[in-house]
Amino acid sequence: MSASRTARRIAATALAAGAVVSAVALPASADDNDRGRHHQRSEVAISGVQADSPRRGIGTNRSLNAEWVEITNNTRRSVDLGGWTLRDADGNRYRFHDVRLPGRATVRIHSGAGRDTRTDLYQGRRTYVWDRSDTATLRDDRGRTVDIESWGRGHHH
């Protein structure tokens, strides 16, 4: 009796741990089949999300920078992201300034402060942006939606 109860506890703990891990680090490309309903595969797309930053050092710049969204240029030619925006479900918006994304390249947009490079951009925020359940919307310089990625509880494709 005690052995089977222990086995059930271990199984439940493993399942809960798996659910937490999957809620924290999501490959945005996991839903490619469903994406066609919203729009065709974008030339520039949200390709990765690390939401709900790991809890160590809550509120520190290091913790803020552990939450990010990745944008990938799926074409061979570079794309000027100047004037493009990345927004969460609460309306927090990041505007790209002088950013050129080379062909087949990815840039990671962190929530905290840092020095922008070719591969990493920083929003310079002092608060977290991406919730455990959220939606990231990428729009071009004309305000047209380029890509949308949703994750977490209550998200249905």
Disulfide bonds with the S-S distance in Angstrom:
none
